[in-house]
């Protein structure tokens, strides 16, 4: 009888314990694999996982700069579910937030942060200067930037003030800043009518950039782009083509002389001879007669150690340090003008080591200034276009192209053009 009683009690206890175990297994639970996510300033993605035994959803009321996928679901208590979090591009200070996961009465937080992402703007500049009574055509206020990478267009606007602002117009513009680094180009239109200071306050991405400049009087009424001097050396035909790597034409026989200077004979005969390194003439301004120099389109030019090549000139020699060529005075300029000096140049390349340091330096003589003058410009064996800006050039201005002050400084020069710009 006692055994039967004890067996009954044991059975009841087993049923009770089994019932409790089932209740515990069915109790709601919510687990995530992290409580912290960090994002770079650009649009970026991170993930976390959820495991629960019921339906769940995500509350983003404290994280309105992110989106999640999926935003809700149902867990089976065994499998984990992966949630992708996408942070939008941050254009401001570092920001923080919290993602709340809700499953029944259970809640869990994931704290999130994103690094500061303000776009960094460089020093703005104008593509042309502002000159009174001169229409602004193809004129831009250029704003360099980095930390761009913006997926949508950006609105830029500007307010203008100052005595020189009358007649200048800047309309709001939508610009593309999808590149990580680049430039914003804001069109400037109208015709300034007053000389004086101008202040541009530019609003972009919540930042205000202030640019101070001035409208000034023109030095003359010539249009932008007017060419004051052009020299392509197309009348030069003799000598080897050093850059092209071919031999060239040379006078057959000896050069006649007049007053000790070389001239062409009455009926010159040319033959191909020499190498790419062979000059076509002696020093144009030292050994050649002025009439020959004039026949090459170089009347009024001056220089030292300048040698004819087919369609260009060679300046200096292996052992000299004083070679140069200089333009005539820019007599086509009335009053004054800011000018762009464009040219094409290459260095001598007979010896890889000895010739590697050849440069050209531009000097501005008699009138005008340039921040880029008196600085050595590095050259390569291939032709390359170069330019500098000269401010305040006049009819007395001379531009000099000079080899480096050392041996093995030979360089080649072509396509000189001097034209008006607005600085």
C-alpha positions in Angstrom: 0.0 0.0 0.0 2.8 2.4 0.9 4.6 1.6 -2.4 1.5 2.5 -4.4 1.2 5.8 -2.5 4.8 6.8 -3.1 4.6 5.9 -6.7 1.6 8.2 -7.1 3.4 11.1 -5.4 6.4 10.6 -7.7 4.2 10.6 -10.8 2.6 13.9 -9.7 6.0 15.5 -9.1 7.2 14.4 -12.6 4.2 15.9 -14.3 4.6 19.1 -12.4 8.3 19.4 -13.3 7.6 18.7 -16.9 5.0 21.4 -17.0 7.4 23.9 -15.5 10.1 23.0 -18.0 7.7 23.6 -20.9 6.7 27.0 -19.5 10.3 28.1 -19.2 11.1 27.0 -22.8 8.1 29.0 -24.1 9.0 32.2 -22.1 9.6 35.2 -24.4 13.3 36.1 -25.0 15.2 38.6 -27.2 18.9 38.4 -28.0 21.1 40.5 -30.3 24.8 40.0 -31.1 26.0 43.5 -30.4 25.0 46.7 -28.5 27.1 49.1 -30.5 27.6 50.0 -34.2 29.8 52.7 -35.7 29.7 54.2 -39.2 32.1 56.2 -41.4 30.8 59.6 -42.5 29.9 58.4 -46.0 26.8 56.3 -46.7 27.8 53.0 -45.2 26.3 49.7 -44.0 26.7 47.5 -40.9 24.8 44.4 -39.7 23.6 42.9 -36.4 21.6 39.7 -35.6 18.4 39.0 -33.7 17.2 35.7 -32.1 13.8 35.6 -30.5 10.9 33.3 -30.2 8.2 35.7 -31.3 7.4 38.6 -33.6 9.8 41.6 -33.4 10.0 45.1 -34.8 12.5 47.9 -34.9 11.9 51.5 -33.6 14.1 54.2 -35.3 12.6 57.2 -33.5 16.1 57.8 -32.0 18.0 57.0 -35.1 16.3 58.9 -38.0 19.6 59.0 -40.1 19.6 55.2 -40.6 17.3 52.7 -42.3 17.1 49.0 -41.6 16.2 45.9 -43.6 14.1 44.1 -42.6 12.4 46.3 -40.1 10.2 43.5 -38.6 10.0 39.8 -38.5 9.1 36.6 -36.6 11.6 34.4 -34.8 11.4 30.7 -34.2 13.6 30.7 -31.1 16.4 28.9 -32.9 17.5 30.7 -36.0 19.2 34.1 -36.1 18.0 36.8 -38.4 20.4 39.3 -40.0 19.4 43.0 -40.1 21.3 45.4 -42.3 21.6 49.0 -41.1 22.3 51.8 -43.7 23.6 55.1 -42.5 23.0 58.1 -44.7 25.9 60.5 -45.7 26.7 62.7 -42.7 27.4 66.3 -43.7 27.6 67.7 -40.1 29.1 67.0 -36.8 29.5 63.5 -35.3 26.1 62.1 -34.4 24.7 59.4 -32.1 21.5 57.5 -31.9 19.9 54.3 -30.7 18.1 51.4 -32.5 15.4 49.9 -30.3 14.4 46.2 -30.9 11.0 45.3 -29.5 9.6 41.7 -29.1 6.5 41.5 -27.0 7.4 42.9 -23.6 11.1 42.6 -24.3 13.3 45.5 -25.6 16.9 45.8 -26.5 19.0 48.8 -27.6 21.9 49.1 -30.0 23.7 52.4 -29.7 25.0 53.8 -33.0 27.4 56.6 -33.9 28.7 58.2 -37.1 31.9 60.2 -37.5 31.8 63.9 -38.4 31.4 64.4 -42.2 31.5 68.1 -43.0 32.6 68.8 -46.5 36.0 70.6 -46.5 36.1 73.6 -48.8 39.3 75.1 -50.1 40.0 78.7 -51.1 37.5 79.9 -53.7 38.8 81.7 -56.8 37.4 83.4 -59.9 38.2 82.1 -63.4 38.5 85.7 -64.6 38.8 89.0 -62.8 35.9 91.5 -62.4 36.4 94.6 -64.5 34.0 97.5 -64.6 31.9 97.8 -67.8 33.1 94.5 -69.0 30.5 91.7 -69.5 31.1 88.6 -67.4 31.1 85.7 -69.9 32.2 82.2 -69.0 33.1 83.5 -65.6 32.9 81.2 -62.6 33.5 81.3 -58.9 35.3 78.0 -58.3 35.2 76.4 -54.9 37.5 73.4 -54.4 36.4 70.7 -52.0 37.2 67.3 -50.5 35.2 64.8 -48.5 32.4 65.0 -51.1 30.8 61.8 -52.3 27.3 63.2 -52.1 24.7 61.1 -53.8 22.2 64.0 -54.5 22.6 67.4 -56.1 23.6 70.3 -53.8 22.0 73.7 -53.9 24.5 76.7 -53.8 23.4 80.3 -53.4 25.2 83.5 -52.8 24.6 87.0 -51.5 26.6 89.9 -53.0 27.4 93.2 -51.3 29.9 96.1 -51.6 30.4 99.1 -53.8 31.6 97.1 -56.7 28.6 94.6 -56.7 26.3 96.7 -58.8 25.5 94.8 -62.1 26.9 91.4 -60.9 24.5 88.5 -60.7 24.7 85.1 -59.1 21.7 82.7 -59.4 21.2 79.7 -57.2 22.6 76.5 -58.8 22.3 72.8 -58.2 25.7 71.2 -58.4 27.1 67.7 -58.5 29.4 66.8 -55.6 29.4 63.0 -56.1 33.2 62.9 -56.5 35.2 62.6 -53.3 37.3 65.5 -54.4 36.5 68.2 -56.9 35.3 71.7 -57.6 32.0 73.5 -57.4 31.6 76.1 -60.3 29.1 78.8 -59.6 28.3 81.0 -62.7 28.8 84.7 -62.3 27.0 86.9 -64.9 26.1 90.5 -65.6 28.2 93.6 -66.2 29.9 95.3 -63.2 29.4 99.1 -63.5 31.3 100.4 -60.4 34.8 100.0 -59.2 35.2 98.9 -55.6 35.2 96.0 -53.2 32.8 93.1 -53.6 31.9 90.4 -50.9 30.3 87.1 -51.9 28.7 85.2 -49.0 28.2 81.6 -50.4 25.7 79.3 -48.7 26.4 75.6 -49.3 25.6 72.5 -47.1 24.9 74.7 -44.1 28.2 76.4 -44.3 28.9 80.1 -45.3 32.0 80.8 -47.3 33.0 84.5 -47.6 35.0 85.7 -50.6 36.3 89.2 -50.9 37.4 90.6 -54.2 37.2 93.9 -56.1 36.0 95.3 -59.4 38.7 97.4 -61.1 38.9 99.6 -64.2 40.1 98.1 -67.5 43.5 99.0 -68.8 42.1 99.1 -72.3 38.9 98.1 -74.3 40.4 95.1 -76.0 38.2 91.9 -75.7 39.4 89.0 -73.6 41.4 86.6 -75.8 42.8 89.3 -78.1 46.2 88.0 -79.3 49.0 90.5 -78.8 51.8 88.2 -80.1 52.0 84.8 -81.7 55.1 82.9 -82.8 54.9 79.4 -84.1 58.3 79.3 -85.7 56.7 77.9 -88.9 59.3 79.7 -91.1 62.1 77.7 -89.6 62.9 74.6 -91.7 66.5 73.5 -91.0 68.0 71.1 -88.6 67.3 67.7 -87.1 64.0 67.1 -85.3 65.3 66.3 -81.8 61.9 65.5 -80.3 60.7 63.6 -83.4 64.0 61.7 -83.6 64.7 62.3 -87.3 67.5 64.0 -89.3 66.6 67.2 -91.1 67.4 69.6 -93.9 70.7 71.4 -94.1 72.3 73.9 -96.5 74.5 72.1 -99.0 77.9 73.7 -99.0 79.2 76.7 -97.1 77.2 79.7 -95.8 78.0 83.0 -97.6 78.5 86.0 -95.2 77.7 89.7 -95.3 79.4 91.9 -92.8 80.7 88.8 -91.1 77.2 87.3 -90.6 75.8 84.2 -92.5 73.2 84.6 -95.2 71.6 82.2 -97.6 73.0 82.0 -101.1 70.9 83.2 -104.0 69.8 79.7 -104.9 70.1 77.5 -101.8 70.2 73.8 -102.1 69.1 71.7 -99.1 70.0 68.1 -98.3 69.0 65.8 -95.5 72.0 65.1 -93.3 73.2 64.9 -89.7 71.1 63.5 -86.9 68.3 64.6 -84.7 70.9 66.4 -82.6 72.2 68.6 -85.5 71.4 72.3 -85.5 70.2 73.8 -88.7 72.0 77.2 -88.3 74.5 78.8 -86.0 73.4 81.1 -83.2 70.5 83.0 -84.8 71.2 86.3 -83.0 75.0 86.1 -83.0 76.2 84.4 -86.2 73.3 84.8 -88.6 72.7 88.1 -90.5 69.7 90.2 -89.4 68.2 89.8 -92.9 68.2 86.0 -92.4 66.7 86.4 -88.9 63.9 88.7 -90.4 63.2 86.1 -93.1 62.5 83.6 -90.3 59.8 85.9 -88.8 62.0 86.8 -85.9 62.7 90.5 -86.6 62.7 92.4 -83.2 63.4 89.2 -81.2 66.6 89.0 -79.3 68.5 86.1 -77.7 71.7 84.2 -77.2 72.6 80.6 -78.2 69.4 80.2 -80.2 69.5 77.6 -83.0 67.1 76.8 -85.8 65.1 73.5 -85.8 62.2 72.5 -88.0 59.3 74.5 -86.7 60.9 75.4 -83.3 64.1 76.7 -81.7 66.7 75.1 -79.5 68.0 77.3 -76.7 71.5 77.0 -75.1 74.3 74.4 -75.5 75.7 71.6 -73.4 78.4 73.8 -71.9 76.7 77.1 -71.6 74.5 78.6 -68.9 73.2 81.8 -70.5 71.0 80.8 -73.4 67.7 82.7 -73.9 65.2 84.1 -76.4 63.1 87.2 -75.8 60.1 88.6 -77.6 59.9 92.1 -79.1 58.1 94.7 -76.9 54.3 94.0 -76.9 53.5 97.1 -78.9 50.0 95.8 -79.7 48.9 96.6 -76.2 47.4 100.0 -75.6 47.2 101.2 -72.0 47.7 98.0 -70.0 46.4 94.5 -69.9 46.7 91.3 -68.0 48.0 88.6 -70.4 48.4 84.9 -70.6 51.7 83.7 -71.9 51.2 80.2 -73.4 54.0 78.1 -75.0 55.1 74.6 -75.7 58.4 73.3 -74.5 60.5 70.1 -74.1 64.0 69.4 -72.8 67.0 68.1 -74.6 67.3 64.3 -74.1 70.6 63.2 -75.6 72.0 62.0 -72.2 69.4 60.6 -69.7 71.3 61.7 -66.6 73.0 64.9 -67.8 70.0 66.4 -69.4 67.4 65.5 -66.9 67.4 68.8 -65.0 66.8 71.1 -67.9 64.2 73.8 -67.2 62.9 77.0 -68.6 62.4 80.2 -66.6 60.3 83.2 -67.8 61.2 86.7 -67.0 58.9 89.8 -67.4 61.0 92.8 -68.4 60.2 96.6 -68.4 56.5 96.4 -67.3 54.2 93.9 -65.6 54.4 91.4 -62.8 53.8 87.7 -62.5 53.9 85.4 -59.5 54.9 82.6 -61.8 57.9 84.4 -63.3 61.5 83.8 -62.2 60.7 80.2 -61.3 62.2 77.2 -63.0 59.6 75.2 -64.9 60.5 71.5 -65.2 60.5 70.0 -68.7 60.3 66.5 -70.1 61.6 65.0 -73.4 58.1 65.2 -74.9 56.4 68.5 -75.9 54.1 69.9 -73.1 52.0 73.0 -73.0 52.8 75.6 -70.3 51.5 79.0 -69.3 51.8 81.9 -66.9 49.8 85.0 -66.2 51.3 88.5 -66.4 49.5 91.4 -64.8 49.8 94.9 -66.0 51.6 94.3 -69.2 52.1 97.3 -71.5 53.6 98.2 -74.9 57.0 98.1 -73.3 56.7 94.5 -71.8 59.1 91.9 -73.0 58.9 88.2 -72.2 62.1 86.3 -71.9 62.5 82.5 -72.0 65.8 81.5 -70.3 67.6 78.2 -69.8 68.7 77.1 -66.4 71.9 78.7 -65.0 74.0 75.6 -65.4 75.4 73.4 -68.1 73.3 70.8 -69.9 70.3 73.1 -69.8 69.2 72.9 -73.4 65.5 73.2 -74.1 63.2 73.4 -77.1 60.5 76.1 -77.6 57.4 76.4 -79.8 53.9 77.9 -80.1 54.3 81.1 -78.1 51.0 83.0 -77.8 50.4 86.1 -75.6 46.7 87.1 -75.2 44.5 89.2 -73.0 42.9 87.8 -69.9 41.0 89.4 -67.0 42.8 88.6 -63.8 
